[in-house]
Amino acid sequence: MNNLERIFRLEQLGKLPSEQSQEIDDFPLDEFDQLLQSFDLPITLEMAKRLIRLSPPSESGCFGMEWAILSLIESLDIKQLQALIHHADKNEVVDLITIRLENYFKNG
């Protein structure tokens, strides 16, 4: 399975719910996690645009899956990360990237 096939399958599984929601009971977390862990790095900006849409909502998490998505997306360079969050809908991964970029530029 290549990265594009992995993203397609993740999209079929759907957006990560909050770990506090009832939807989590039926969500295939193990498969989602295995797919995230099997990506080849670096990923492309187009792949990152698709992955970021799978994040749980802002101010919620999904048993650390948001960090796995973040880890893949952080294989992009700084300019790509900035462009990515500029055009992405607000969610937990966007929030995490925003904080990390603010710290990067503050600490130079």
N, C-alpha and C positions, 0 to 999 in steps of 0.2 A: 504494500500500500504506500503510495507517495503522499506528499503533503497536501496536494489538492484533493485527493480522495479522503484524507483524514478530515480536512475542513468540511467537505461535503457531508461526511457522516456526522460530524459534530453539529452541523446546521440541521440535519435531520433529527437529531436528538433534542435540539432546541436550546433556547437561552437558559442559563443557569438560574434556578429560583433561589430566593433567600433561604438560608438554612432554617429560618424561623417559620417558613410558610408550610402549609399542608401539602403543597405540590411536591415537596422534597421526598415525601414517602414513596412516590412512584417514579422519581427521576432516576435514570440509569447512571448513577455517579461513578461506579467502577469502570464502565465502558468509557465514559467521558474522560476520566482521569487517565486511563490507559492510552487513549488516543492522544491526549495532550503530551504525555510523556514520551511518545514515539516519534515526535516531529524531528526532522533534520533541520539544523540551523546553518546559516541564518534563514529566516523567513523573509518573504518579500513584503513590501508595503501593502500590496493588494491582499495578501493573506492576512496581514495584521488588521486591515479594515474589516475583514470578515470575522476574525477572531474576537475583536473588541466588542462586536455586537452580541456576543454570547455571554458577556459578563453579567453577574447578578446586579440588581439595582443598587444605586448609591446608598452608602451607609448600611450596607448589609454584606454578608459574606456567604460563601457556600463551601464550608469545610476546607478552606484554603485553595479551592479551585481557581479563585481570582488571581492568586499569586502565581499559579502555574501558567495562566494566560499572560500575566504580566511578564514573566520570565521569557516567554517566547517573543513577545512584542519588543522587549528591551534589546533584542538582537539588531534592531534598527538603529540608524544613527540619530543624533540629536535633532537634526532638521526634519527627518522623517517622523520622529516622535511628535514634534511640535505640530506638523501638518496633520498628523493622525488625530490628535485630540482636538484640534481646531475644528474639524469637520465631523467629529463623532458626537452622538447623543450622550448625555450625562449618564454615567453608571459607575460602579465601584472601580473598575480598572481605569477608567478615565480619571477618576479622582486620585487614584494611586500614582498614575503617571504624572499628573499635574503637580502633586506634592513633590515627587522626585525631581522633576524638572526645576521647580522653584528652588529646591535645595541645591541642585547642581549649579544653577546660575548665581545663587547667593554665595556659595562657597568657592566658586570659580575653579 
